[in-house]
Amino acid sequence: MGHVDVRPAPPAEDLPAPPPRTPPKWRAWLWVTLSGALGVLTGAATFAVGGYVKLSGNVKHEAVTQKDLGGEARPQKISKALNVLIVGSDQRNGANAKYGKFPGERTDTIIVAHISPNRDGAVLISFPRDSLVRLPACPAKGNLPGQRPHVGMINESFNSGGIGCTWKTIEGLTDIHIDHFVKVDFTGFKAMVNALGGVQVCLPQAVHDKKALLDLPAGKQTLKGEQALGYVRARYSLGDGSDIGRIQRQQMFLASMAKKAMSGETLTDPATLFGFLDAVTKSITTDPDLTIGVMKDLAMSAQGLTAGQIRFVTTPWRYSVTNPGRVEWVQPQAQRLFRMVAADQIAKNVKSGEQKIPKSQIHILVRNGSGQQGLGTQVAAELEQRGYHIVKVESAPKPYAKTVVAYSENGESRASRLFRELKKSRSRLVRTATTQTLVLGIGADWQGMKPPKTLDDVEGFDATQDSCTAS
């Protein structure tokens, strides 16, 4: 389950102890573009001619041809919704060189933003970077070697064939017709955050990660450029070190960012709004058809769109048994999700998180006192697949007779939600020390978890539920 740190824990009566930090290591991942696109959509129509010309000149374009996408073999467009492929570019040259020197360009971020035909709702579907999928053939292009058909990690297509190959890959896997793409880079992300005056997050524990240039205390705080970038880039120094844990954190950051970009505080301040849009347009590369003029027209039709109508979901997944460290998509749930998106049936089928708390904001420390070696990691993997955020997996210092869910004074609703998913034996809820982290102490009476609910209704959360919702 990613890189999990297992070490002796404090005595059971001290539950829940703050989890120790993991060794710092990172890999880039960027989840920022939609808030930039939403800022453009909601604000572009307000600018004077001079500003319009400046923003138009900022945007870079890269052509993707029908041949690149497979020509007539592409999925048919079956609704009037707009589907935009969003990728984060990890290119280590110029201003980005200080984050590590690697040749070429990479992406660890792949999202499809689905905007309803009436422009009154949007759903963001994320694709885990560690997904093992069938990749298509793509020709060599420029300095890129091209790609032969094979099973590999989903982000290989970008490394091998660029944005056109990634576009072709997503269409082939999902049968969703993609209309446009947006690509954003590291330094652009920092500029967008700074233009908004920072974005609020909540950290359950302090973080110190030299490679991600991150040094933050625990608690609620507003992050600006370099800190925000470190927060979305860090992997092993936050949570359980898994790629999925990072997805959850970055979705919450993006929700908080979109909420602020669409707030009256931003939209009614011409200087702030223009500064944000200037940063967005300087940071993105799009297909030639996604012009500022198109964005302006979208803005006029999407003026009523609110943060509460922007939903976030992740492609249904599970950890691979045959390829440790990788994930596979759960079928038929994943294909059902994609069909709903293609036919514009997704928005009405996505439910916000129960009790206004997304599962990704329920932080759990798993402590194995069952006497069964490896059970803690197994349980943590299943919880993560259900959407919970795993902070750490530990071995208990002595056996537990009973399974316990320990929570703080303000954590009863989160603990109850977790408790309802457990098969009941002698397990119990216990109120204990002050912390936002729940502690699942696995005892000898452990009987497993109840079967997961159907994914006919896809569970997600909206952009009003930012990273401080659960505090």
Secondary structure, 3 states (H helix, E strand, C coil): CCCCCCCECCCHHHCCCCCCCCCCCECCCCCCHHHHHHHHHHHHHHCCHHHHHHHHHHCEECCCCCCCCCHHHCCCCCCCCEEEEEEEEEECCHHHHHHCCCCCEEEEEEEEEEECCCCCCEEEEECCCCEEEEECCECCECCECCECCEEEECCHHHHHHHHHHHHHHHHHHHCCCCCEEEEEEHHHHHHHHHHCCCEEEEECCCEEECCCCEEECCEEEEECHHHHHHHHHECCCCCCCCHHHHHHHHHHHHHHHHHHHCCHHHHCCHHHHHHHHHHHHHHEEECCCCCHHHHHHHHHHCCCCCHHHEEEEECCEEECCCCCCCEEECCCHHHHHHHHHHCCCCHHHEECCHHHCCHHHCEEEEEECCCCCCHHHHHHHHHHHCCCEEEEEEECCCCCCCCEEEECCCCHHHHHHHHCCECCCCCEEEECCCCCCEEEEECCCCCCECCCCCCCCEECEECCCCCCCCC
